[in-house]
Each structure stands twice: as C-alpha cells, then as structure tokens.
Amino acid sequence: MQLKFAAATLGVALALAGCQRTTYSDLGPASRPSQPAPLAAQPVSGVQSSALPDPTASASANVNSAQFPTAPTAPATATGNDQMAATALDVKKESMVGNWKVSNAGASCDMFLTLTNLGGGSRGCAGVLTSMGSWEVSGKQVALKDRSGNVIGNLYKTADSRFDGTLTGGQPVSLSR
C-alpha cells in the first residue's frame, strides 16, 4: 500500500514539475530569441483610373454583350402568393402544432412545430428548410424562420390540413397532414 502511495506522490510531483513557467526574462541575453529585422518600405507605382463601360449598353466596340447575363425578372410565384393571400383561410397558431409533411422541389420531409419560441425543426429536409428553427403566424400568413430569425418562407392555409407558399428563393413549398 505504501508503495502505491509513494508511486502516486512521485507521479504528481513529476507532473507538477513539468508545469513550471519559463519566461524569456529568466534566460540570459544570449539565450533570448532574436527579433527579425523590419522590412524596408517598397515603392508603389501610381494608381490608374478610367471609366468602366456601361454593362447595359447594347453591342459596342468595348462591350461584349454575351458576357453579361440577362436581367432577372420578378418570380412567377409572386402573383401566386398574392392569389393565395387573397383566398387564404384563417390560421390559429394552436392548430399548427404537431407533425407536418413538407413537399419542396419534388422532395418530401417531416417538420414538427411547437408553441415555444424556437419550436420547430425539420427532419430529412434539404436546402433552406434545414435551417428552419421557428415560425410565427401573422394574420393569415405563416412565416417560417431560420435559427437567426430571418424569414425563409411564407405559407397560407389553402385547405383544412394544408398550407401552400414559397421559400425566399421562390421555390414552392407545401405543408400537409
């Protein structure tokens, strides 16, 4: 028993001996690490400036119109959301609590909604729906939010157990039971 105690005491003493602090002030001037010499400033040539060509101009001598993509247009789902908002059914937050099947971009997954502040989550979802962390009801609209509180999609009640809408990227999404 005394041998075990002696071995344990020796082990603790060795461990503590390895924890001693060493600073450069403890070392002599010859043992201190040397600092690298500062770098000399390098000359810089003058800055040139000129106007950029107008990217919206049609074919000109300096602009290749094929290098610029066409300007985006408003997503077609915007009018779909307006129509859904106009014909949406009333929503009660309590009726949304529970498990929902989510359909998005031809894929489906599960989403569980609760009444707590960060009470939502998805299982098996892809894309922006993986970041879903909360939701809230505002009038007839249901907003899905990420864990930072940013809106990632808006839904409207279109049937007794169905909500349809779009994600922020314009992709259609639906919840059903």
SVG drawing of the C-alpha trace seen along z (x, -y; Angstrom):
<svg xmlns="http://www.w3.org/2000/svg" viewBox="-61 -58 86 60">
<polyline fill="none" stroke="black" stroke-width="0.4" points="0.0,0.0 2.9,-2.4 4.5,-1.6 1.3,-2.7 1.2,-5.9 4.8,-6.6 4.4,-6.0 1.3,-8.3 3.1,-11.0 6.1,-10.7 3.8,-10.9 2.1,-14.0 5.4,-15.7 6.7,-14.9 3.5,-16.3 3.8,-19.5 7.5,-19.9 6.6,-19.9 4.1,-22.8 6.7,-25.3 6.5,-28.6 9.5,-29.7 9.7,-33.2 12.3,-34.9 13.3,-37.2 14.6,-34.1 17.0,-33.4 20.2,-35.3 20.6,-37.8 22.4,-35.3 19.6,-32.7 16.7,-35.1 15.2,-34.6 16.1,-37.4 13.5,-39.6 13.6,-39.7 14.8,-42.9 11.9,-45.2 11.2,-45.2 12.1,-48.2 9.2,-50.1 8.6,-49.2 7.9,-51.8 4.4,-51.8 3.6,-53.0 0.8,-55.5 -2.8,-54.4 -4.5,-54.4 -8.2,-55.1 -10.7,-55.1 -14.4,-54.8 -15.9,-51.3 -18.1,-50.7 -21.9,-50.6 -22.9,-47.0 -26.4,-47.6 -25.4,-49.2 -26.1,-47.0 -23.2,-45.9 -20.5,-48.5 -16.8,-48.3 -15.7,-47.8 -18.5,-45.7 -19.2,-42.1 -23.0,-41.8 -22.7,-38.0 -20.6,-38.3 -23.5,-39.8 -26.5,-37.7 -30.0,-38.9 -31.5,-40.9 -33.7,-38.8 -37.5,-39.3 -39.9,-39.0 -40.6,-35.4 -43.8,-34.0 -44.7,-32.8 -45.2,-36.4 -48.7,-36.5 -49.3,-33.0 -48.6,-34.2 -50.9,-37.2 -53.7,-34.9 -53.1,-32.6 -53.1,-35.6 -56.4,-36.8 -58.1,-33.4 -56.3,-32.1 -58.2,-30.6 -57.9,-31.9 -55.0,-30.4 -54.9,-29.7 -51.4,-29.1 -52.6,-26.2 -53.9,-24.3 -50.5,-24.2 -48.7,-22.4 -47.6,-19.0 -46.0,-17.0 -46.3,-18.1 -45.2,-16.5 -43.3,-19.1 -43.1,-19.0 -40.5,-21.1 -38.8,-20.8 -40.2,-17.3 -38.8,-16.0 -40.6,-15.5 -39.6,-15.6 -41.0,-16.0 -41.4,-19.2 -42.5,-19.4 -44.0,-22.7 -44.4,-23.6 -45.6,-26.7 -42.2,-27.6 -40.2,-30.5 -37.7,-28.3 -40.1,-25.4 -39.7,-24.0 -37.4,-21.7 -37.2,-19.6 -36.0,-16.0 -34.8,-14.9 -35.4,-18.3 -32.9,-19.8 -31.9,-23.3 -33.0,-26.2 -35.5,-24.1 -32.6,-22.5 -32.1,-25.8 -35.8,-26.1 -35.8,-26.9 -39.0,-28.8 -42.3,-30.0 -45.0,-32.6 -48.5,-33.5 -49.3,-37.0 -52.8,-37.4 -53.4,-34.6 -49.7,-34.2 -47.4,-31.7 -43.7,-32.7 -41.0,-30.0 -37.8,-31.4 -34.2,-30.2 -32.4,-30.0 -31.4,-33.6 -35.0,-34.8 -34.7,-35.5 -37.8,-34.6 -37.1,-31.6 -40.6,-31.1 -44.2,-32.2 -47.3,-29.9 -51.0,-30.4 -53.8,-28.0 -55.4,-26.7 -57.3,-23.7 -58.3,-22.3 -54.9,-20.5 -52.8,-22.1 -50.6,-25.2 -49.0,-26.4 -46.5,-29.1 -43.0,-29.9 -39.5,-29.9 -37.4,-33.1 -35.7,-31.7 -39.1,-31.4 -39.4,-27.6 -42.9,-26.4 -43.4,-24.6 -46.4,-23.0 -47.2,-21.5 -49.9,-18.8 -51.1,-16.3"/>
</svg>
